[in-house]
Amino acid sequence: MNNTYWKLNNDKGGIEIYFDDKPEQSILDKLKLNRFRWSRRNKCWYAKETPDRKELAIELTSDEKALEIINSSYKDVVKQDFERAEARIKYYEDKAKYLEEQSKEEHKKGAEIRSHIPFGQPILVGHHSEKGHRRAIKRLENSYDKANELSKKAEYYREKAEATRRYISEKKDPKVVERRIERFLKDKSFYIKTRDNIVNSKKDISVEKYNDIISNLDEKINYWKNYLNEIGYITILDIDEQTKITLKFKRSKISDSCGKTYAYKTEHNNKTYTVCENYANCWSVYLGDLDTVKITTPCLNKFKTLKKVKLWLQLYVNSLNS
């Protein structure tokens, strides 16, 4: 199993182990004992990231590069991930450019062959030129077929480059980052509760691994929170219990794509904000005193609950004052 390797899934906080062939039963037993599960889609064994599972991955793969990843900080891991994505984009674009040039060359060859065949000239059956004419037509067809095939391959690599760009964009998208932080906070709460239960039970069980997991989650949470602060994105994740909504909201009727609906309006510094539920069952906040809201109406932000929208709007107007 020379191609056996493992990697961290930073988005889902997991670890994945890949084998080039079905592993031995003893290895399968170790994987199942550590609660790894098989993914038919990705063709790998996966589980939540823990120190014990990392040690098992190193033991099964003997991957020196993996040791470097373990010892590097989360910031370095994310940086390497973006660098690899940028390198993939450059590779895909260069490949697409090369294939497009090859396609044009084949088109030129086909045009050259076609220039030697008079327009509308039929194949003269039995004539000494019959075989040469048929060969020329065959070469012409092959040249154009190859040109079309190369053009399709070039388009395929352009699409892969665009998909990688979307991956980078989505990974840095503030809303996606906010959901990622929420997931990390949820995992942190689970491990803290598990650790506290073990401590309170007074069992002879080490909680060091749980402390390591919580520490890793803290590093991830702080990294992405700092990222949101750097780009100036206002998030409700840092809101404390002392924060109060001082904005006064007035309920009124407006019309949207689904008909009549209720909205909540408030004013601050001579600006009016409209909050209403949209077609996707999300609460959106709009700038302006709106009587009609359409799908194309740009919104400042949206959340699943009205309370979160009001909290965010309060933080938003507070940031304008500061």
Secondary structure, DSSP 8 states (H G I E B T S, - for coil): -TT-EEEEETTTTEEEEE-SS---HHHHHHHHHTT-EEETTTTEEEEE--HHHHHHHHHHH--HHHHHHHHS-HHHHHHHHHHHHHHHHHHHHHHHHHHHHHHHHHHHHHHHHHHTS-TT----TTSTTHHHHHHHHHHHHHHHHHHHHHHHHHHHHHHHHHHHHHHHHHHH-HHHHHHHHHHHHHHHHHHHHHHHHHHHHT-S---HHHHHHHHHHHHHHHHHHHHHHHTT---STT--TT-------EEEEEEETTEEEEEEEEEETTEEEEEEE-TTS-EEEEES--SB--TTS--SEEESSHHHHHHHHHHHHHHHH-
